[in-house]
Amino acid sequence: MKIVVDMMGGDHGLEATLPALKKFHESHPDVELIAVGDKAKIGEVPFEVVDAPEALRMDAGIMDVFRDKTSSMAVSIITAKDRGADAVISAGSTAAFLSLATLRLKKMEGILRPALISDFPTLEGGKTTILDIGASNENTPEELVQFAIMGSLYHKAVHKKESPRVYLLSNGTEEDKGKDVVKQAHKMLKESKEVNFLGNIEARETLSGDADVIVADGYSGNVLLKSTEGTAKAMSKLIKKAFKKNLLTKIGYLFARSGFKQMSKTMDYKSTGGAILLGINSIAVKAHGNSEPYGFYSALEVAYKGAKGGLLGEIRKGLKDGSAA
Amino acid sequence: MKIVVDMMGGDHGLEATLPALKKFHESHPDVELIAVGDKAKIGEVPFEVVDAPEALRMDAGIMDVFRDKTSSMAVSIITAKDRGADAVISAGSTAAFLSLATLRLKKMEGILRPALISDFPTLEGGKTTILDIGASNENTPEELVQFAIMGSLYHKAVHKKESPRVYLLSNGTEEDKGKDVVKQAHKMLKESKEVNFLGNIEARETLSGDADVIVADGYSGNVLLKSTEGTAKAMSKLIKKAFKKNLLTKIGYLFARSGFKQMSKTMDYKSTGGAILLGINSIAVKAHGNSEPYGFYSALEVAYKGAKGGLLGEIRKGLKDGSAA
């Protein structure tokens, strides 16, 4: 298995990627790692390094991105293509990564639109897979049906769960609820035989763990992802504030600490590693921009599990068999 | 000022509405209250009662709703129309209330689409007004511009804030981000002179307090509302679980309690009272279905503030003057 890694992208650059990659190399000796970054700064490492010292500028416009062939992100994606890598990973700009990966690695045959996919932690300690979270703005019913298939295969490959429970995001659970594209997708999914489709789900149930996969158009999925993350962050701030109120509450924290550490673990977005662009000819993992070593390591783990689970092959097969696709 | 109240709607019916109304009557002697409900059960009260003993059935189909002229909700809305009430309020089914209010009270002249509006508590203890949260599924750019005007006038009338800061929900802060309808609305709002428009806002900033008003199409606004509420609820569950972990954490709660009580107050959705349908010829307030007396009282308070602030007149005026409307 071959994984190409952009070492320079993300807020922390090498400070995050290098320790993560070293640790990953130790724990996964079966993987051929190709690190793309500043060779001089990376120094002696027990895996291949391709020299590309400059990260993509965060303020690069879309035309700059398309012309760029020297940034560590561009070189990573080009290397992934030339070397037939199973996965490529970067913590750089999401928009640039989506554009470059789609441009250079190309859509899989039969795929209408690639989708950006991410896992949410659930209250029960499991994961819910959501797609699309922003590769598109608007989607057709046919695209939503493909997202359901891809999401289901992803969840199966990465989380090892047979027959994942797939839901469609809507503003009501009844099948006639939602905008037209959602109502049409609902009808098509009900007929579909490859997906274990269980109906509509409302945005308030995202964290309940009832769904393994939630399908949404890219714009709504993005709103869902960001409002969930934003609210969780806001609540965490309020918890800190509550414990800091006065001396008594500070003492309370000392007693209650262990419970809240467990809570942080349950709600740990970093452990989900980042997002994957599915539907192109490689597993393209976008790690969180502010990833620290642990988060970047989790993203590498996601790429690894996807490749190990034969995700791309499964999607190719799923699309061929799939009458709904 | 005249307010008509559906006494029988909502999960708790008279148990919630009657104590709330009695208290409201005491604190607002200037308001003429018309209670619509089961006269025998309501008994002796110091305000007018219109007899309509039956609540609308929760499983009523849309055609039942349109034909219905005897349920407490239908009678409330008809009474509001006949008596020229300033506001009408119900805790019954949202879909039925929206349909009936629009059908019987009619859209205001010049309004393209009514919008359902709600307040979110912010981290700083303020309120952010969000619309549309579900009266429509999809909206045109022109409708979004009207929502911005209505939301701004609502915030000014109810929260007494001059020149409310208005943002447009999108999946990025740059003005070229979002689906087409959002990009077009952005351009129109930038030109608008009646609205203090400050640009796009992402769903993760909803609770930050940066925005006084957030404008969204009904489908996305509904996703935003429900995922924020759902995540806040999920986090509250986790906090309880954290404190209940073991004896030590339980002791911790005793010390930290005062901080967390303050937090509950900050995040108290019930204090926002419910949602208002704006753009029809009355202030139609939909109280939360599970409102208890305190929540229903808050909803009455919202209706009162809107009427007192001359909200309907302001909207009529705003639409007439508004080049953007």
Interface residues (C-beta under 8 A of the other chain):
Chain A: L123 G134 N137 E138 L169 N171 G178 K179 D180 E202 A203 R204 E205 T206 L207 S208 G218 Y219 S220 N222 V223 L224 L225 K226 S227 T228 E229 G230 T231 A232 K233 A234 M235 K237 L238 I239 K241 A242 F243 K244 K245 N246 L248 T249 I251 G252 Y253 L254 F255 A256 R257 S258 G259 F260 Q262 M263 T266 M267
Chain B: L123 G134 N137 E138 L169 N171 G178 K179 D180 E202 A203 R204 E205 T206 L207 S208 G218 Y219 S220 N222 V223 L224 L225 K226 S227 T228 E229 G230 T231 A232 K233 A234 M235 K237 L238 I239 K241 A242 F243 K244 K245 N246 L248 T249 I251 G252 Y253 L254 F255 A256 R257 S258 G259 F260 Q262 M263 T266 M267
